[in-house]
């Protein structure tokens, strides 16, 4: 009996020991959970009942050279979805259809976004920049579908519509490739980024730091209260060299031209600063920020993204004659040597026509450039030789990009004996004749022609065009974005520069450019009509100008595609720009 009692007592003792050990383990575990990892589990618990709502920071403001706002941000309504703890497939499908009707979006793509939100257990943006009418309709859905809400965010805004649209570029939703590249830099899948133009080139500086609000939600996704937030920080501001009034004058002139198609570039010949850069047809960057029901139908299908100012390549026509003049004068041709123009020029069995069918009669340099006599330049071009004209073409920067850094810029096509040789083709005197009046295989862009006009204005310095003068960060610090930089200097005599300048002045006062003769302004320019085998000729006008007695402060190139004659199509646009540039203005 005693033996049995001792066995029972041992078992009871073992049971008590087991209980003590279990209690100790449980106590240690509770201590670990409640004290040691208290913060961690509190965060986990909180995350199960909170959602983070990201709020886009205002991008940096873009201003013109006088501080006038060209691009800014403004408050706008965004539609967000907060997934609840339970996922009702039929309810989600119903929400997608209801939203598709109001947003005029594809219901399937909305359905996928809603499912993704549940899978990732994260709030998502479904629509942004909503108009008031749509916002009021969507607010009714909040009472029907849990998780739907509207918030106010900063959205990009272009107050001048299409003005400088090609230069500024536009915003767009991040694609998969951009997401993979930028996710480590704090971008979200639904972030907006600059797609083209300055918006893209200066994406890093313009983008601010997004804010976020931590919101308590219930099991259905309804917002209960704000738990905490971190404020956004705005992006850096860009100050451009662009002159808003000159930009508008260029665009209005192009739109009113015979074809409504063309490009204009205006530079400061003293440093290469871009004062205006226009291309038509153009587009309004605001269209890319509209919600589906506000966007014009097929707006992307016919989007005129082609920037004729930097991407269009054309024969320069008679605007090239100043370069030929430099080549012939530097090769020893005397300005008073005369050529008889009968209206035709014969080279072997071929006949080349002059612009004036009855001819100009005895013609020297001044008469030749003033009246744009082709026969004079045919003759003197052969004297100067094609290789010499090609050499000066290179010196003026033709055949390569200007170095503007603008995405999509083309380099054109150099035409001359060396270029032909590189293609294993021969060069003939007939080619020199064509080159002497800016025809043949020679192709240039409006921005190249503006650099050319600026070099004529400053007597031989090629400046690299630039458009962003400085970047100003939200803390007030500044840094220069781009700076004046020489791309080359032409070794040409002062006598030659004098003759070129006097000839261009005569074109405006007595010749084909009389439409651009403005009282009180010293304008020197040249018209050009470039032959086009595909249709109507292209119209050119290049010029530089300054107040009388002062150095030139403006150089420009105007191209009207299919415009016909340079004097009637391109000249009036140049006049409008120059008058705007030198009009009295109040200090801003």
Secondary structure, DSSP 8 states (H G I E B T S, - for coil): -HHHHHHHHHHHHHHHHHHHHHHHHHHHHHHIIIIITHHHHHHHHHHTTEEEEEE------EE-TTS-EEEEEEEEEEEEE---SS--HHHHHHHHHHHHHHHT--HHHHHHHHHHHHHHT--EEEEEEE-HHHHHHHHHHTTTSTTEEEEEEEEEE-TTTTTTHHHH--EEE--HHHHHHHGGGT--TT-EEE-SHHHHHTHHHH--B-EEEEEEE-TT--EEEEEEEE--B---EEEES--HHHHHHHHHHHHTSSSS-EEEEEE-TTT-BEEEEEEES---GGGGGS-TTTS-TTTTTT-----TTTT--B--GGGGHHHHHHHHHHTT--TT--EEE-SEEEETTEEEE-SSTT--EEE-HHHHHHTT-HHHHHHHHHHH-HHHHHHHHHHTTTTS--S---TT----B--SHHHHHHTT----HHHHHHHTTT-TT-BB-HHHHHHHHHHHHTTSEEE--B-EEEEE-TTS-EEESS---EEEE----HHHHHHHHHHHHHHHHHSTTGGG--TTEEEEEEEEEE--TTSS-EEEEEEEEEETTS---EEEEEEETT---IIIIIHHHHHHHHHHHHS-----
